Amino acid sequence: MGSGDKPFGVPGTEADDGPEGISEEDEAKAASAANKFDIRRLIGALFCLYAVILIALGLFGSHEIKNKAAGINVDLWTGLGMLVFGVLMIFWALSRPTVPESPERREQGPGQIRDAPAT
């Protein structure tokens, strides 16, 4: 640090943009990290993984196992349904990412009635 440099997050510096010393860049990083581990993405990824396994079993499994349920390939159809559900979950997470609350909303404190997000 030079003689005129101030530490990051110290009040009075240009890096101190937020009310609690959190810059907009830090808020963007936090929102990005929250979106990476969004439960919708995790659920969608697991459903897609299990769907691929079931589809492979439905396509390449033995003929006797595939047709045990009155001639219906249950593994294949269940895998296709799970794949559709998993893709829809991932699409939902990507199309409507979580957005952190604005500082004005946070200042209202707990117990305040807030507007529902617009759909």
Secondary structure by P-SEA (a helix, b strand, c coil): cccccccccccccccccccccccaaaaaaaaaaaaaacaaaaaaaaaaaaaaaaaaaaacccccccccccccaaaaaaaaaaaaaaaaaaaaaaaccccccccccccccccbbbbcccc
